[in-house]
């Protein structure tokens, strides 16, 4: 039984490796706007769950197009999606230094809600036979970087490419005073939620340990 | 300016490296029982702070015994100590599989308080000229591993050698449902507390980034 991680995030891969699993990584493109548009006024948890499901299904389709592999016989595929909600607004990756600065000026000293959705598809003999999905919400209490600290942090480039413009497991960790919830969820893959979803499809996490 | 980490914990070193600092590691033995015995009925936060201070001072003494190094000119030394409080009792490393199992049977489904103390000594021209210390308390909500999961976790050896018999950043992460506080503090070195203590001795964390 192998775990297939449907994400190219090095942070998610690192969380899994530190936790004893060396997954196969397979990423497949999903039109996230189309997935979101198909939902009527979704709650944030519904949105991240739907996106995680779409990503996991896209990976299974891509796997089916590969030459027959051992993977298709017995595997679980996990799809993941994360978003930060600040002042009731969902925000993604800042992309530019200007947006990262504006985001931090809004977040500093406040709290945000980090939502992470996961979908698990269990494959047996090439067919998805069991599925489970769900979402976790974690409160993040942001610190207040000084102007000089914020300049230096933005100059590293780190905040531009990550959901919400911060990391817990990188240099952003200096500027997060605390969380209430699951820290691996904030990094992008919730270990306790993944364990529960795996159990729902009849897999114990310890059977995936390498 | 270099950071000297007065701890042989690979988890602490990893937190710092992921957060952009590559510290010099210097460890020096401290008689922890003697430090504790010198305190009258200390609160847990006082105890971990006193132990962190003793460790930091021991490292400075050891450094002073080395040949004159660049380190002694301009550096900050950090000492760290962590303990878990469960049901009002302070617990350390289980050491044996039997103790790890009993500990988990006590913790499963409950909460504990993880205390982390830090002491920072700023060295200028070989002399400690500024100091700061403090402690963080983080609530840890333990999950409930099945008997089979607990057997497998103990068999990895991981819980035997870590304070409280669990990790957040290793395989133990599967069995922690969440925390309320700073996750790096639970791993053993609190980034936000370290940043505040560095500021107290006049050092910005960004000046230590490599």
Interface residues (C-beta under 8 A of the other chain):
Chain A: X15 X18 X19 X20 X138 X143 X146 X148 X149 X152 X153 X156 X168 X169 X170 X171 X173 X174 X175 X176 X177 X178 X179 X180 X181 X182 X183 X184 X191 X192 X194 X195 X204 X205 X206 X209
Chain B: X15 X18 X19 X20 X138 X143 X146 X148 X149 X152 X153 X156 X168 X169 X170 X171 X173 X174 X175 X176 X177 X178 X179 X180 X181 X182 X183 X184 X191 X192 X194 X195 X204 X205 X206 X209
